[in-house]
Amino acid sequence: MLFIDSERVLSEALVAKDIRAQLDRRRTELQGTFTRRGEELRKGEEELIKQKSILSSEAFDAKVAEFRKEVDSLNRDAAAKMSELEGMYSGAMEQVYGKIQQISKQLAGKFGATIVLFIPKGQVAYVEGTADISEQVLETLNRDLSRVSMGGS
C-alpha cells in the first residue's frame, strides 16, 4: 500500500496553483462586471424614485416592473456565470486528478503496490517513509502537467 498526501500535492503542485490563479482572476473579473452592473441599477433605482412624484401610478408601476426584471436578470446572469466558472474549475481539476491517478498507477507498478491512498496526511495513523510517495507524485506532476486551461484563458 502506498500513500499520497492529497493536501500537500494539491497545495504545492504547479498546475493546481495555476488553476487557482485562473479561478481567482476570473472571479475578480466577474465580480467587477457585476459590481458595475449593480451600480448602474442603483442609479436607475434612484432615478426611478425621483420620477415617482411626476409619473402616473400606472407609468410608475410599469417602470418598477421593468426595473425588477433588470434586477432579476442581473441575479440570474451572476448565478449562471459563477456556476459556469465552477464547472470550468471542476473540469480543469479533473484533468489534474486524472494525471495523479496515472502517476499513482505507474508508481504502484514500480513498487509492487495494489492500493494507493490519496488522502490528507492527518487521516493516516502511521505511514512508513517509503510508503509516502507524495514527493515523487509532485515531481512528476510538476514536470508533466504544469498548466491546464480553464477554457478561454
C-alpha positions as CSV (number, residue, x, y, z in Angstrom):
1,M,0.0,0.0,0.0
2,L,1.2,3.5,-0.9
3,F,0.1,6.9,0.3
4,I,-0.1,10.3,-1.3
5,D,-0.7,13.3,0.9
6,S,-3.6,14.9,-1.0
7,E,-3.4,18.3,0.8
8,R,0.3,18.6,0.1
9,V,0.0,17.7,-3.6
10,L,-3.0,19.9,-4.3
11,S,-1.4,22.9,-2.5
12,E,2.1,22.6,-3.9
13,A,1.5,21.3,-7.4
14,L,2.3,24.0,-10.0
15,V,-0.8,23.1,-12.1
16,A,-3.1,23.4,-9.1
17,K,-1.6,26.8,-8.2
18,D,-2.1,27.9,-11.8
19,I,-5.7,26.7,-11.8
20,R,-6.5,28.6,-8.6
21,A,-4.9,31.7,-10.0
22,Q,-7.0,31.4,-13.1
23,L,-10.1,30.9,-10.9
24,D,-9.3,33.9,-8.8
25,R,-8.6,36.1,-11.8
26,R,-11.9,35.2,-13.5
27,R,-13.8,35.5,-10.3
28,T,-12.4,39.0,-9.8
29,E,-13.3,39.9,-13.4
30,L,-16.8,38.7,-12.9
31,Q,-17.3,40.5,-9.6
32,G,-16.1,43.7,-11.2
33,T,-18.5,43.3,-14.1
34,F,-21.5,42.6,-11.8
35,T,-20.5,45.3,-9.4
36,R,-20.6,47.8,-12.3
37,R,-24.0,46.5,-13.4
38,G,-25.2,46.7,-9.8
39,E,-24.1,50.3,-9.6
40,E,-26.0,51.1,-12.8
41,L,-29.1,49.5,-11.4
42,R,-28.7,51.5,-8.1
43,K,-28.5,54.7,-10.2
44,G,-31.6,53.6,-12.1
45,E,-33.4,53.0,-8.8
46,E,-32.5,56.5,-7.6
47,E,-33.8,57.9,-10.9
48,L,-37.0,55.9,-10.5
49,I,-37.6,57.2,-7.0
50,K,-37.2,60.7,-8.3
51,Q,-39.7,60.1,-11.0
52,K,-42.4,58.7,-8.6
53,S,-43.9,62.1,-7.9
54,I,-44.1,63.1,-11.6
55,L,-45.3,59.8,-13.2
56,S,-48.8,58.4,-13.1
57,S,-49.3,55.4,-10.9
58,E,-49.6,53.1,-13.9
59,A,-46.4,54.5,-15.6
60,F,-44.5,54.3,-12.3
61,D,-45.7,50.7,-11.7
62,A,-44.6,49.8,-15.3
63,K,-41.1,51.3,-14.7
64,V,-40.9,49.4,-11.3
65,A,-41.8,46.1,-13.0
66,E,-39.2,46.8,-15.7
67,F,-36.6,47.6,-13.1
68,R,-37.4,44.4,-11.2
69,K,-36.9,42.4,-14.4
70,E,-33.4,44.0,-14.8
71,V,-32.5,43.1,-11.2
72,D,-33.7,39.5,-11.7
73,S,-31.7,39.4,-15.0
74,L,-28.6,40.5,-13.2
75,N,-29.1,37.9,-10.5
76,R,-29.7,35.1,-13.0
77,D,-26.6,36.2,-15.0
78,A,-24.4,36.3,-11.9
79,A,-25.6,32.9,-10.8
80,A,-25.1,31.4,-14.3
81,K,-21.6,32.9,-14.7
82,M,-20.5,31.7,-11.2
83,S,-21.9,28.2,-12.0
84,E,-20.1,28.2,-15.3
85,L,-16.9,29.2,-13.6
86,E,-17.2,26.5,-11.0
87,G,-17.8,24.0,-13.9
88,M,-14.6,25.2,-15.6
89,Y,-12.7,24.8,-12.4
90,S,-14.0,21.3,-11.8
91,G,-13.1,20.3,-15.4
92,A,-9.6,21.6,-15.0
93,M,-9.2,19.8,-11.7
94,E,-10.5,16.6,-13.2
95,Q,-7.5,16.7,-15.6
96,V,-5.2,17.1,-12.6
97,Y,-6.8,14.2,-10.7
98,G,-6.6,12.0,-13.9
99,K,-2.9,12.7,-14.1
100,I,-2.4,12.0,-10.4
101,Q,-4.2,8.7,-10.9
102,Q,-2.0,7.9,-13.9
103,I,1.2,8.7,-11.9
104,S,-0.1,6.6,-9.0
105,K,-0.7,3.6,-11.2
106,Q,2.9,3.9,-12.5
107,L,4.4,4.2,-9.1
108,A,2.2,1.3,-7.8
109,G,3.6,-0.9,-10.5
110,K,7.1,0.2,-9.7
111,F,6.8,-0.5,-6.0
112,G,4.5,-3.6,-6.4
113,A,1.6,-2.0,-4.6
114,T,-2.1,-2.8,-5.2
115,I,-3.5,0.2,-3.4
116,V,-2.6,3.9,-3.4
117,L,-4.4,6.1,-0.9
118,F,-4.9,9.8,-1.9
119,I,-6.0,11.4,1.4
120,P,-4.8,14.1,3.8
121,K,-1.8,13.0,5.9
122,G,-3.7,13.9,9.1
123,Q,-6.1,11.0,8.4
124,V,-3.3,8.4,8.3
125,A,-2.4,7.0,11.7
126,Y,1.0,5.7,10.5
127,V,2.9,5.6,7.3
128,E,6.4,4.3,6.8
129,G,8.6,6.8,4.9
130,T,8.9,4.6,1.8
131,A,5.2,4.2,1.5
132,D,4.7,8.0,1.2
133,I,5.1,8.8,-2.5
134,S,3.9,12.4,-2.3
135,E,7.2,13.8,-3.3
136,Q,7.5,11.5,-6.4
137,V,3.9,12.4,-7.4
138,L,4.6,16.1,-7.0
139,E,7.8,15.9,-9.0
140,T,6.2,14.0,-11.9
141,L,3.1,16.2,-11.9
142,N,5.1,19.4,-11.9
143,R,7.2,18.0,-14.8
144,D,4.4,16.6,-16.9
145,L,1.4,18.9,-16.3
146,S,2.3,22.4,-15.3
147,R,-0.7,24.1,-16.8
148,V,-4.3,23.3,-17.5
149,S,-6.5,26.0,-19.1
150,M,-9.9,26.6,-17.5
151,G,-11.1,27.5,-21.0
152,G,-10.7,30.8,-22.9
153,S,-7.7,31.9,-20.9
